Amino acid sequence: KAFRQIEFLAVGSFFIYRPASDPAASATLSRIPSTREDVFANKTIPARSKRALMKFLKFVLDFESESHAEIWKPKANDGLAGFLESEFKLDRDLQSYVITLTLSLDGRVSVADGLTAINRHLTSMGVFGTGFAAVYPKWGGLSEIAQVGCRAAAVGGAVYMLGTGISAVQAMPATQSADHEELEVTLTNDVVVKSRTLVKDSTPPAADCSNLCRLTAVVESSMPAMFEAVVEGAPTPCVSLVAFPPGSVKRSDGSASDHPVYASVHSSDTGECPSGQSEYRPPFS
């Protein structure tokens, strides 16, 4: 019931970064349509491409039906980009629109995972209010959830020990006074705690796992165009998400990144930065 102590804000539009087509032009941010109305209202997508995109939206909203499952399940482990091209004739630009909605860390999401993520996004539209599909907690973002959880747990008798880890765990045999096995947990501050149950992450990271870099930055601009309500009667969004496709961001050595980069842009209404400024964070999940 921790949600009762949290104020939630609307997450607005998803944008995708478009590099300049020639030196004289400027790079742009293109809003990704998430509903049929968005597709019809979009002025940058050609009419033929709109029909193909509408066909895909109709498909993904009911992708688990028997007739649709026969199309994608034989290709469940294939790449989503190839599936969009072969089955729906979506060009590379529209493929990047769709894949952005999956928030894939490497841009190589499978058909099964991609359809599931996009279906969740589309069917979430309007669940909590008009014109948005996700919410974000105010006053500290996701850390506010941890803070509220901490307060709720403390009422129930829990104790939080910050900056303290586990140095050793030893199983203690059952005794006459206790017919169950106990664990003796030694903390890094030399305090010993006895417990019936211990929950921890015991899976070490794989040697060939990828590294995920995060950055939080506050900029001196309110970015009003990023937080516009696109549907009449919708609340003013306080969070928007921008995707930079693979190849659109340069590394420090000048080479193009082969992974996408996501920026979660927050207005000052989130309570995370001063009025008139904006904050860039890693995206939520």
Beta strands, then each sheet from edge to edge (+ up, - down):
strand 1: 8-18
strand 2: 28-31
strand 3: 134-137
strand 4: 166-172
strand 5: 182-187
strand 6: 192-195
strand 7: 217-219
strand 8: 239-244
strand 9: 261-266
strand 10: 278-281
sheet 1: 2+ 1- 3+
sheet 2: 2+ 1- 8- 9+ 10- 7+
sheet 3: 4+ 5- 6+
end
